Amino acid sequence: MPATTSVRTCARGIPRAGIGIARTLPLLLRTRKFMHARLVPRLSVFMFIQYLIWGSWYVAMGSYLLNTLKFTGHQTGLAYGAFAIGAMISPFLTGLLADRWFATEKMIAVFNLLGAALLFLLSKLTTFGAFFPVLIAYCALYAPTLSLGNSLSFHHLENAEKSFPRVKVWSAFGWIVASQIISFINAENSSNQFVLAAIISLALGIYSFTLPHTPAKNVGQKVSVGQMLGLEALALFRRRSFAVFVLSTFLICIPLYFYFVMMVTYLGQLGWTKIAAKMSLAQVSDMVFLALLPRFLRTIGYKKTLLLGMLAWLTRYALMAYGNTPGAAGTAMLFGAIVLHGICYDFLFITGQMYIDEQANERIRGAAQGLIAFVLWGIGAFVGTTLAGIVMDAHKLPQALGAITHDWRGIWVIPAALAGGVLALFAAAFREDKSTDS
């Protein structure tokens, strides 16, 4: 072929290639948008099922352990502390496995499949010595899936700041549906709650293999214990405000877990029925106040929002202390304690996560969130659940008054006083500081 012909042919090909790209690009963009549009519902289903599992056993476990298996209050508190132990183990599993060797979606799938077997085993165990270590093993598998699910979502979602809340809200729906099912099948005092959770965990394990592929991000790199625990973020403690924030949120975790350990048992002794379903109003409140949270932060700032969260815990326990008042007044106080959950949780812990995100720079932001999770959901939760069990045993009545076996007013006054003390400490010592670590 002559040189002139070759040049002419190439010249003709250039505009044609340009036209091809111009025609193909919109198709690619539409395809990308279509794939992202499909991704949001896929992740929403994942979040829904993930919290459907947790809500199936966590809410009513205390009632089952105390009323059916006849565990002591201390043993029941330790059982709830199993999740805290799982939260403390979680950074090591995610740091060693998900970050270095295995794809995230496969880790989530395998952990849920193994968890299904352990949940079914829990439904058959009736002694504390057998039940407790198996529950710890299950929580050590389940707790990492929470952070892994979040990280997978952030990795794949476009404009995660906008899309992730639309995905995450389905976790609250999952918890609500789980509570409704538990009440519908009368499983508050039955091992069927663990059987149900096992079936759902099996389903999620299978479903998780279909999630978008998310490879390990630190293949071949060494990950230290300090990195797994987020110890790089310790530099933030040089700031007085940050140190006060962490201390206060750690301390508020201690009375917080009295609610989770004892609320179902308390309401059961007061003669309530379908308790798990009624307590799901807490998640409805959670969704409402999560939507309102940005407006509060813009209007009153971090300190006052956090103070409202702490005040809500004090108010919640005061309502619970006097909720055994006969008649409609007592019932109204107990429902009030339940629906305060949105302020209790969102204004304290979601606000806290946002505060940490603002205080830390990009380099240590992940480490800071990991460290706080370890302190609050690990150490703080374990101390809180253990203390709750001890207090419960200490307030057991020498002789039952009908269905009432504990001095409930005496019990609820203790977390109310602890919440009040933390509220006073935080109000006096915390100064809002918007500067970030460099």
Backbone hydrogen bonds, N-H to C=O, Kabsch-Sander energy under -0.5 kcal/mol:
donor,donor_aa,acceptor,acceptor_aa,energy
6,S,2,P,-2.1
7,V,3,A,-2.5
8,R,4,T,-2.4
9,T,5,T,-2.6
10,C,6,S,-2.4
11,A,7,V,-2.6
12,R,8,R,-2.3
13,G,9,T,-1.6
14,I,10,C,-1.5
16,R,12,R,-1.2
17,A,13,G,-2.8
18,G,14,I,-2.5
19,I,15,P,-2.9
20,G,16,R,-2.4
21,I,17,A,-2.7
22,A,18,G,-2.7
23,R,19,I,-2.3
24,T,20,G,-2.4
25,L,21,I,-3.1
27,L,23,R,-0.7
28,L,24,T,-2.6
29,L,25,L,-2.7
30,R,26,P,-2.7
31,T,27,L,-2.4
32,R,28,L,-2.7
33,K,29,L,-2.6
34,F,30,R,-2.5
35,M,31,T,-2.7
36,H,32,R,-2.4
37,A,33,K,-2.6
38,R,34,F,-1.9
39,L,35,M,-1.8
40,V,36,H,-1.8
42,R,38,R,-1.7
43,L,39,L,-2.7
44,S,40,V,-2.2
45,V,41,P,-2.4
46,F,42,R,-1.8
47,M,43,L,-2.6
48,F,44,S,-2.4
49,I,45,V,-2.5
50,Q,46,F,-2.6
51,Y,47,M,-2.0
52,L,48,F,-1.4
53,I,49,I,-1.8
54,W,50,Q,-1.4
55,G,51,Y,-2.6
56,S,52,L,-0.9
56,S,53,I,-0.7
57,W,53,I,-0.8
57,W,54,W,-1.0
58,Y,54,W,-2.4
61,M,57,W,-1.2
64,Y,60,A,-1.8
65,L,61,M,-2.8
66,L,62,G,-2.5
67,N,63,S,-2.6
68,T,63,S,-0.5
68,T,64,Y,-1.6
69,L,64,Y,-2.0
71,F,65,L,-3.0
76,T,72,T,-2.3
77,G,73,G,-2.6
78,L,74,H,-2.2
79,A,75,Q,-2.2
80,Y,76,T,-2.0
81,G,77,G,-1.6
82,A,78,L,-0.6
82,A,79,A,-1.1
83,F,80,Y,-1.0
84,A,80,Y,-0.6
85,I,81,G,-2.0
86,G,82,A,-2.3
87,A,83,F,-2.2
88,M,84,A,-1.7
89,I,85,I,-1.9
90,S,86,G,-2.0
92,F,89,I,-1.1
93,L,89,I,-1.6
94,T,90,S,-2.7
95,G,91,P,-2.4
96,L,92,F,-2.5
97,L,93,L,-2.5
98,A,93,L,-1.0
99,D,94,T,-2.3
101,W,97,L,-2.5
102,F,97,L,-2.5
104,T,214,T,-2.8
107,M,103,A,-2.1
108,I,104,T,-2.5
109,A,105,E,-2.0
110,V,106,K,-2.7
111,F,107,M,-2.6
112,N,108,I,-2.0
113,L,109,A,-2.1
114,L,110,V,-2.7
115,G,111,F,-2.3
116,A,112,N,-2.0
117,A,113,L,-1.3
118,L,114,L,-1.8
119,L,115,G,-2.7
120,F,116,A,-2.0
121,L,117,A,-2.0
122,L,118,L,-2.4
123,S,119,L,-1.3
124,K,121,L,-1.6
125,L,121,L,-0.8
125,L,122,L,-0.6
130,A,127,T,-0.6
131,F,127,T,-2.8
132,F,128,F,-2.6
134,V,130,A,-1.0
135,L,131,F,-2.3
136,I,132,F,-2.3
137,A,133,P,-2.2
138,Y,134,V,-2.4
139,C,135,L,-2.7
140,A,136,I,-2.3
141,L,137,A,-0.9
141,L,138,Y,-1.0
142,Y,138,Y,-2.6
143,A,139,C,-2.7
145,T,141,L,-0.6
145,T,142,Y,-1.2
146,L,142,Y,-0.7
146,L,143,A,-1.1
147,S,143,A,-0.9
148,L,144,P,-2.6
149,G,145,T,-2.2
150,N,146,L,-1.7
151,S,147,S,-2.6
152,L,148,L,-2.5
153,S,149,G,-1.9
154,F,150,N,-2.6
155,H,151,S,-2.0
156,H,152,L,-1.5
157,L,153,S,-2.5
160,A,157,L,-0.6
162,K,159,N,-1.5
163,S,159,N,-2.5
164,F,160,A,-2.7
166,R,162,K,-0.6
167,V,163,S,-1.3
167,V,164,F,-0.5
168,K,164,F,-3.5
169,V,165,P,-1.9
170,W,167,V,-1.4
171,S,168,K,-2.0
172,A,168,K,-0.6
172,A,169,V,-0.7
173,F,169,V,-1.2
174,G,170,W,-2.1
175,W,171,S,-2.0
176,I,172,A,-2.4
177,V,173,F,-2.7
178,A,174,G,-2.3
179,S,175,W,-2.2
180,Q,176,I,-2.1
181,I,177,V,-2.5
182,I,178,A,-2.5
183,S,179,S,-1.9
184,F,180,Q,-2.3
185,I,181,I,-2.4
186,N,183,S,-1.0
187,A,182,I,-2.8
190,S,187,A,-1.5
193,Q,190,S,-1.3
194,F,191,S,-1.3
195,V,191,S,-1.4
196,L,192,N,-2.8
197,A,193,Q,-1.9
198,A,194,F,-2.2
199,I,195,V,-2.2
200,I,196,L,-2.2
201,S,197,A,-2.4
202,L,198,A,-2.2
203,A,199,I,-1.9
204,L,200,I,-2.5
205,G,201,S,-2.4
206,I,202,L,-1.9
207,Y,203,A,-2.5
208,S,204,L,-2.6
209,F,205,G,-0.6
209,F,206,I,-0.9
210,T,207,Y,-2.0
211,L,208,S,-1.4
218,N,99,D,-3.0
221,Q,218,N,-2.0
224,S,222,K,-0.5
228,M,224,S,-2.0
229,L,225,V,-2.1
230,G,226,G,-0.6
230,G,227,Q,-0.6
231,L,226,G,-3.1
233,A,230,G,-1.9
234,L,231,L,-1.8
235,A,232,E,-0.8
236,L,233,A,-1.9
237,F,234,L,-1.7
238,R,235,A,-1.6
239,R,236,L,-1.8
243,A,239,R,-2.2
244,V,240,R,-2.5
245,F,241,S,-2.2
246,V,242,F,-2.5
247,L,243,A,-2.5
248,S,244,V,-2.6
249,T,245,F,-2.5
250,F,246,V,-2.3
251,L,247,L,-2.4
252,I,248,S,-2.3
253,C,249,T,-1.1
254,I,250,F,-0.6
254,I,251,L,-0.9
256,L,252,I,-1.5
257,Y,253,C,-1.2
258,F,255,P,-1.5
259,Y,255,P,-0.6
259,Y,256,L,-1.2
260,F,256,L,-0.6
261,V,257,Y,-2.2
262,M,258,F,-2.0
263,M,259,Y,-2.1
266,Y,262,M,-2.7
267,L,263,M,-2.6
268,G,264,V,-2.2
269,Q,265,T,-2.2
270,L,266,Y,-1.2
271,G,268,G,-1.3
272,W,267,L,-2.5
278,K,274,K,-1.8
279,M,275,I,-2.6
280,S,276,A,-0.8
280,S,277,A,-0.7
281,L,278,K,-1.4
282,A,279,M,-2.0
283,Q,280,S,-0.9
284,V,280,S,-1.3
285,S,281,L,-2.4
286,D,282,A,-1.9
287,M,283,Q,-2.0
288,V,284,V,-1.9
289,F,285,S,-2.7
290,L,286,D,-1.8
291,A,287,M,-1.5
292,L,288,V,-1.2
293,L,289,F,-1.4
295,R,292,L,-0.6
296,F,292,L,-1.7
297,L,293,L,-2.5
298,R,294,P,-2.2
299,T,295,R,-2.0
300,I,296,F,-3.2
301,G,296,F,-0.7
301,G,297,L,-1.1
304,K,300,I,-0.6
305,T,301,G,-1.5
306,L,302,Y,-2.9
307,L,303,K,-2.4
308,L,304,K,-2.0
309,G,305,T,-1.8
310,M,306,L,-2.1
311,L,307,L,-2.8
312,A,308,L,-2.1
313,W,309,G,-1.3
314,L,310,M,-1.9
315,T,311,L,-2.7
316,R,312,A,-2.7
317,Y,313,W,-2.1
318,A,314,L,-1.8
319,L,315,T,-2.5
320,M,316,R,-2.0
321,A,317,Y,-2.1
322,Y,318,A,-1.4
323,G,320,M,-0.6
325,T,322,Y,-1.4
331,T,327,G,-1.6
332,A,328,A,-2.6
333,M,329,A,-2.0
334,L,330,G,-2.0
335,F,331,T,-2.4
336,G,332,A,-2.3
337,A,333,M,-2.1
338,I,334,L,-1.8
339,V,335,F,-2.5
340,L,336,G,-1.0
341,H,338,I,-1.6
342,G,339,V,-0.6
343,I,340,L,-0.6
344,C,340,L,-2.6
345,Y,341,H,-3.1
346,D,342,G,-1.9
347,F,342,G,-0.7
347,F,343,I,-1.0
349,F,345,Y,-2.6
350,I,345,Y,-1.2
351,T,346,D,-1.8
352,G,348,L,-1.4
353,Q,349,F,-2.3
354,M,350,I,-2.0
355,Y,351,T,-2.5
356,I,352,G,-2.3
357,D,353,Q,-2.1
358,E,354,M,-1.8
359,Q,355,Y,-2.1
360,A,356,I,-2.2
364,I,361,N,-0.7
365,R,361,N,-1.1
368,A,364,I,-2.7
369,Q,365,R,-2.1
370,G,366,G,-2.2
371,L,367,A,-2.5
372,I,368,A,-2.3
373,A,369,Q,-2.2
374,F,370,G,-2.0
375,V,371,L,-2.2
376,L,372,I,-3.2
377,W,373,A,-1.5
378,G,373,A,-0.8
379,I,374,F,-2.0
380,G,375,V,-3.0
381,A,376,L,-1.2
382,F,378,G,-2.2
383,V,379,I,-2.5
384,G,380,G,-2.4
385,T,381,A,-2.7
386,T,382,F,-2.2
387,L,383,V,-2.4
388,A,384,G,-2.3
389,G,385,T,-1.9
390,I,386,T,-1.9
391,V,387,L,-2.8
392,M,388,A,-2.2
393,D,389,G,-2.1
394,A,390,I,-2.1
395,H,391,V,-1.1
395,H,392,M,-0.6
396,K,393,D,-1.4
397,L,405,T,-2.5
401,L,404,I,-2.6
402,G,400,A,-0.9
404,I,401,L,-1.6
405,T,403,A,-0.5
407,D,395,H,-2.8
408,W,406,H,-1.6
411,I,407,D,-1.7
412,W,408,W,-2.8
413,V,409,R,-1.6
414,I,410,G,-0.7
414,I,411,I,-0.9
416,A,412,W,-1.6
417,A,413,V,-2.4
418,L,414,I,-2.2
419,A,415,P,-2.6
420,G,416,A,-2.2
421,G,417,A,-2.1
422,V,418,L,-2.1
423,L,419,A,-2.3
424,A,420,G,-2.1
425,L,421,G,-2.2
426,F,422,V,-2.8
427,A,423,L,-2.4
428,A,424,A,-1.9
429,A,425,L,-2.4
430,F,426,F,-2.2
437,D,359,Q,-2.5
